[in-house]
Amino acid sequence: MRDRASFWKSVRISWPVLGGLWGGWLGFGGYPQLLQNADSFALVFALGFYIFFGCIGLVAGMAAGALTGGLVEWLLRRLGMGIAVAVTAATLVSALVLWQIAGLIQAKYPGLRSSAAVHPGTPVTEPHRNPCANPPPAHSREGELWNSECR
């Protein structure tokens, strides 16, 4: 009986731990994808920001994981569910909530994912527009060129 209680306690402890790891990686995860330039202080400056956001993500993830898991387990236990069902459902709901929070944060702040950002020096190309999609020009010479190319 004692082994079962310690197992469920370890599962309950995993909610804030995994939430903190998820949130910390969300805040710090873009740093390894940065272009490494040893001649610049910008990399050290960026590292400071990523550590700062990683710490915020760690605390927020721990709070979100513990709060979500604890509330769902408490609610299910009050509704008469067994401990195994309540803790399993709470773990699943906690993981899904953390996943959705991470998606919302990455959509709101895409700079945390440096792979989504455009690196300096990378040419930004406009999508190719079809000149034949426009109506024919009114000038006779340009209209003749448009007719020869687009018809």
CORLIN-V302629 format. One record per pair of residues at least 6 apart in sequence whose C-alpha atoms are under 8 Angstrom apart, sorted by the first residue. I is the first residue (numbers start at 1). J is the second residue. If there is no record, write none. Layout:
<<I & J> <I & J>>
This chain:
<<8 & 87> <11 & 87> <12 & 66> <12 & 69> <12 & 70> <12 & 87> <15 & 62> <15 & 65> <15 & 66> <15 & 69> <15 & 91> <15 & 94> <16 & 61> <16 & 62> <16 & 63> <16 & 64> <16 & 65> <16 & 66> <17 & 62> <17 & 65> <18 & 61> <18 & 62> <18 & 65> <19 & 58> <19 & 61> <19 & 62> <19 & 63> <19 & 64> <19 & 65> <19 & 66> <19 & 95> <19 & 98> <20 & 57> <20 & 58> <20 & 59> <20 & 60> <20 & 61> <20 & 62> <20 & 63> <20 & 65> <21 & 58> <21 & 61> <21 & 62> <22 & 57> <22 & 58> <22 & 61> <22 & 98> <23 & 54> <23 & 56> <23 & 57> <23 & 58> <23 & 59> <23 & 60> <23 & 61> <23 & 62> <23 & 102> <24 & 53> <24 & 54> <24 & 55> <24 & 56> <24 & 57> <24 & 58> <24 & 59> <24 & 61> <25 & 54> <25 & 57> <25 & 58> <26 & 54> <26 & 57> <26 & 102> <26 & 112> <27 & 50> <27 & 51> <27 & 52> <27 & 53> <27 & 54> <27 & 55> <27 & 56> <27 & 57> <27 & 58> <27 & 112> <28 & 50> <28 & 51> <28 & 53> <28 & 54> <28 & 112> <29 & 112> <29 & 113> <30 & 50> <30 & 112> <30 & 113> <30 & 114> <30 & 115> <31 & 46> <31 & 47> <31 & 50> <31 & 114> <33 & 114> <33 & 115> <34 & 114> <34 & 115> <36 & 43> <37 & 43> <61 & 98> <64 & 94> <64 & 98> <65 & 94> <65 & 95> <65 & 98> <68 & 90> <68 & 93> <68 & 94> <68 & 97> <69 & 87> <69 & 90> <69 & 91> <69 & 93> <69 & 94> <70 & 90> <71 & 90> <72 & 86> <72 & 89> <72 & 90> <72 & 93> <73 & 86> <73 & 87> <73 & 89> <73 & 90> <74 & 86> <76 & 86> <77 & 83> <77 & 86> <106 & 112> <106 & 113> <110 & 116> <110 & 117> <111 & 117> <132 & 146> <132 & 149> <132 & 150> <136 & 143> <136 & 146> <136 & 147> <137 & 143> <137 & 146>>
